[in-house]
Amino acid sequence: MAPQVTLHAFDTPHTKKVSVLLEELGLDYELKKVDLLAGEQQTAEYKAINVIGKVPAIVDHTPEGDVAVSDSNAILFYLADKYDKDNKLTFAAGTPEFYEYVQWLITTTELGTIAAAATFLQKRLPEKQPAAVEFAKTRSTGLFKAYDTRLAQQAEKYSTSTPYLVGNKYTAADIATYATILLGEIGAELDLSEFKNLQEFKARIAERENVKAGYAKVVAL
């Protein structure tokens, strides 16, 4: 039987967050490697799926026909909206929590972009630009501080030691945030150790079986 979803993938944090959500939703999916180092993302075949030429992208094989979606957070929104009918990983549309969830899901796009810029400036740019690196790292760290504060607020609001970004439950926004924390620490080499709420959150998410499975499958590509 053909898989429900094809995930066009490379070993990146953005791909991993999609594989994690697919695991959490229990969807049957296959991984198709797009070798960024070989430039496969720029081929006509791949651009027929994602004209921007980035990974990840998915193709959802629906009875009505294939649906292609790109941009990792757009993919998370699509998958949760379509397949999380019981709102286990999101909230009912139209509720205040739903709009908070959308806000935090989208906010990780800015955070991921600036963390990725810091990574590029430090590791990929032929000539080092110290001022640009410092700006990107400072901006990234400031955003992570806001996430740390948010988690502290959530802990107080719900009288819990295991807070999440929205409501009092784990959602797709948390999946996106976890991936971005790793991008910041490993890719951009940010020191986020002072943010205790963020570190506890990261450790807790890392222990989820579906997170482990989703990451392992992408790494094994």
LINRAFEN-V686090 format. One record per residue. RES is the residue in one letter. SS is DSSP state (@ for helix, = for strand, . for the rest). NEAR is the number of other ideal C-beta (glycine too) atoms within 10 Angstrom. Layout:
RES;SS;NEAR / RES;SS;NEAR
This chain:
M;.;4 / A;.;7 / P;.;14 / Q;.;17 / V;=;22 / T;=;19 / L;=;25 / H;=;24 / A;=;24 / F;.;19 / D;.;14 / T;.;19 / P;@;22 / H;@;24 / T;@;27 / K;@;25 / K;@;31 / V;@;32 / S;@;24 / V;@;27 / L;@;27 / L;@;26 / E;@;21 / E;@;24 / L;@;19 / G;.;8 / L;.;16 / D;.;11 / Y;=;20 / E;=;14 / L;=;21 / K;=;14 / K;=;16 / V;.;26 / D;.;11 / L;.;15 / L;.;7 / A;.;10 / G;.;11 / E;@;16 / Q;@;20 / Q;@;12 / T;.;12 / A;@;6 / E;@;8 / Y;@;19 / K;@;12 / A;.;9 / I;.;20 / N;.;20 / V;.;11 / I;.;10 / G;.;17 / K;.;19 / V;.;26 / P;.;24 / A;=;27 / I;=;26 / V;=;19 / D;=;20 / H;=;15 / T;=;11 / P;.;4 / E;.;6 / G;=;7 / D;=;11 / V;=;13 / A;=;14 / V;=;21 / S;=;17 / D;.;16 / S;@;28 / N;@;22 / A;@;15 / I;@;24 / L;@;27 / F;@;21 / Y;@;16 / L;@;24 / A;@;23 / D;@;13 / K;@;14 / Y;@;18 / D;.;17 / K;.;7 / D;.;7 / N;.;17 / K;.;12 / L;.;21 / T;.;24 / F;.;20 / A;.;8 / A;.;10 / G;.;8 / T;.;12 / P;@;10 / E;@;17 / F;@;17 / Y;@;12 / E;@;16 / Y;@;24 / V;@;17 / Q;@;12 / W;@;19 / L;@;24 / I;@;14 / T;@;20 / T;@;28 / T;@;16 / E;@;13 / L;@;22 / G;@;24 / T;@;13 / I;@;22 / A;@;29 / A;@;20 / A;@;18 / A;@;26 / T;@;21 / F;@;15 / L;@;20 / Q;@;18 / K;@;10 / R;.;7 / L;.;11 / P;.;4 / E;.;4 / K;.;10 / Q;.;12 / P;@;9 / A;@;9 / A;@;15 / V;@;19 / E;@;12 / F;@;15 / A;@;23 / K;@;22 / T;@;13 / R;@;16 / S;@;26 / T;@;19 / G;@;11 / L;@;19 / F;@;22 / K;@;14 / A;@;12 / Y;@;22 / D;@;19 / T;@;13 / R;@;20 / L;@;22 / A;@;15 / Q;@;12 / Q;@;19 / A;@;18 / E;@;10 / K;@;11 / Y;.;14 / S;.;8 / T;.;11 / S;.;8 / T;.;13 / P;.;23 / Y;.;22 / L;.;23 / V;.;25 / G;.;21 / N;.;14 / K;.;15 / Y;.;19 / T;.;27 / A;@;27 / A;@;27 / D;@;26 / I;@;30 / A;@;29 / T;@;28 / Y;@;24 / A;@;26 / T;@;30 / I;@;25 / L;@;18 / L;@;24 / G;@;27 / E;@;18 / I;@;12 / G;@;19 / A;.;23 / E;.;13 / L;.;21 / D;.;10 / L;.;19 / S;.;9 / E;.;11 / F;.;22 / K;@;12 / N;@;17 / L;@;23 / Q;@;16 / E;@;16 / F;@;25 / K;@;16 / A;@;9 / R;@;17 / I;@;19 / A;@;13 / E;.;8 / R;.;17 / E;@;9 / N;@;16 / V;@;23 / K;@;13 / A;@;15 / G;@;24 / Y;@;22 / A;@;12 / K;@;20 / V;@;23 / V;@;10 / A;.;8 / L;.;13
